[in-house]
Amino acid sequence: FHVQLNWLLMMLRTYRGSSVDNGTLSKYIDLLGLKRLNNAKPDHHLLECLILQVYEGQIQACWIQVCGFESLEAFAASKPSLEKL
């Protein structure tokens, strides 16, 4: 638990940035309307959810950019060739 908490706090301190900069945690905090992450001791569960949401969103954005499909099902329905896989 403490290792995870320290890792989450390190991620927040390192990537917080400013809410006007794209790709910073502050920007995502504002977009998602999260309130308990800007104090000295942020809520552990909420911070964990934020990091996971940002991670999953970045993975999905990369998937769409590389493959050009919104989902794995749409990609499978296109019957990709071996070269494309």
ZALUM-658227 format. One line per field, with one value per residue (C-alpha): residue number from 1; residue in three letters; chain; x, y negated, z negated. Coordinates in nm, 2 decimals, padded with zeros to 4 digits. Layout:
gumi (NUM; ...);
lolo (ala; ...);
logu (A; ...);
xx (X; ...);
yy (Y; ...);
zz (Z; ...);
***
This chain:
gumi (1; 2; 3; 4; 5; 6; 7; 8; 9; 10; 11; 12; 13; 14; 15; 16; 17; 18; 19; 20; 21; 22; 23; 24; 25; 26; 27; 28; 29; 30; 31; 32; 33; 34; 35; 36; 37; 38; 39; 40; 41; 42; 43; 44; 45; 46; 47; 48; 49; 50; 51; 52; 53; 54; 55; 56; 57; 58; 59; 60; 61; 62; 63; 64; 65; 66; 67; 68; 69; 70; 71; 72; 73; 74; 75; 76; 77; 78; 79; 80; 81; 82; 83; 84; 85);
lolo (phe; his; val; gln; leu; asn; trp; leu; leu; met; met; leu; arg; thr; tyr; arg; gly; ser; ser; val; asp; asn; gly; thr; leu; ser; lys; tyr; ile; asp; leu; leu; gly; leu; lys; arg; leu; asn; asn; ala; lys; pro; asp; his; his; leu; leu; glu; cys; leu; ile; leu; gln; val; tyr; glu; gly; gln; ile; gln; ala; cys; trp; ile; gln; val; cys; gly; phe; glu; ser; leu; glu; ala; phe; ala; ala; ser; lys; pro; ser; leu; glu; lys; leu);
logu (A; A; A; A; A; A; A; A; A; A; A; A; A; A; A; A; A; A; A; A; A; A; A; A; A; A; A; A; A; A; A; A; A; A; A; A; A; A; A; A; A; A; A; A; A; A; A; A; A; A; A; A; A; A; A; A; A; A; A; A; A; A; A; A; A; A; A; A; A; A; A; A; A; A; A; A; A; A; A; A; A; A; A; A; A);
xx (00.00; 00.27; 00.47; 00.17; 00.08; 00.44; 00.44; 00.10; 00.23; 00.55; 00.35; 00.13; 00.43; 00.62; 00.34; 00.10; 00.20; -00.05; -00.41; -00.35; -00.09; -00.22; -00.11; -00.06; -00.24; -00.38; -00.55; -00.71; -00.81; -00.99; -01.15; -01.28; -01.39; -01.19; -01.18; -00.98; -00.64; -00.52; -00.45; -00.13; -00.26; -00.47; -00.73; -00.55; -00.83; -00.92; -00.56; -00.54; -00.85; -00.71; -00.38; -00.57; -00.81; -00.52; -00.33; -00.62; -00.71; -00.35; -00.35; -00.68; -00.56; -00.24; -00.45; -00.67; -00.38; -00.18; -00.46; -00.72; -01.00; -01.20; -01.21; -01.06; -01.39; -01.39; -01.03; -01.11; -01.42; -01.19; -01.02; -00.66; -00.39; -00.08; 00.13; -00.10; -00.10);
yy (00.00; -00.25; -00.18; -00.24; -00.56; -00.70; -00.61; -00.79; -01.10; -01.10; -01.08; -01.37; -01.59; -01.51; -01.55; -01.79; -02.09; -02.37; -02.34; -02.54; -02.29; -01.99; -01.65; -01.75; -01.60; -01.94; -01.96; -01.62; -01.71; -02.02; -01.83; -01.56; -01.80; -01.64; -01.84; -01.65; -01.63; -01.99; -01.98; -01.88; -01.52; -01.42; -01.14; -00.82; -00.64; -00.94; -00.98; -00.61; -00.64; -00.95; -00.79; -00.48; -00.69; -00.89; -00.57; -00.40; -00.72; -00.75; -00.38; -00.42; -00.74; -00.57; -00.27; -00.50; -00.69; -00.38; -00.15; -00.40; -00.21; -00.31; 00.04; 00.39; 00.52; 00.27; 00.36; 00.74; 00.67; 00.52; 00.86; 00.73; 00.90; 01.06; 00.76; 00.52; 00.73);
zz (00.00; -00.10; 00.21; 00.43; 00.24; 00.27; 00.64; 00.70; 00.51; 00.71; 01.04; 00.92; 00.82; 01.14; 01.40; 01.23; 01.45; 01.52; 01.61; 01.93; 02.06; 02.26; 02.13; 01.77; 01.47; 01.38; 01.72; 01.66; 01.31; 01.43; 01.73; 01.50; 01.23; 00.95; 00.63; 00.37; 00.55; 00.51; 00.13; -00.05; -00.11; 00.20; 00.17; 00.25; 00.42; 00.64; 00.74; 00.83; 01.04; 01.22; 01.30; 01.44; 01.64; 01.80; 01.87; 02.04; 02.23; 02.36; 02.47; 02.65; 02.82; 02.94; 03.06; 03.27; 03.41; 03.51; 03.63; 03.74; 03.57; 03.27; 03.11; 03.13; 03.26; 03.55; 03.63; 03.63; 03.85; 04.11; 04.15; 04.14; 04.34; 04.18; 04.29; 04.11; 03.79);
***
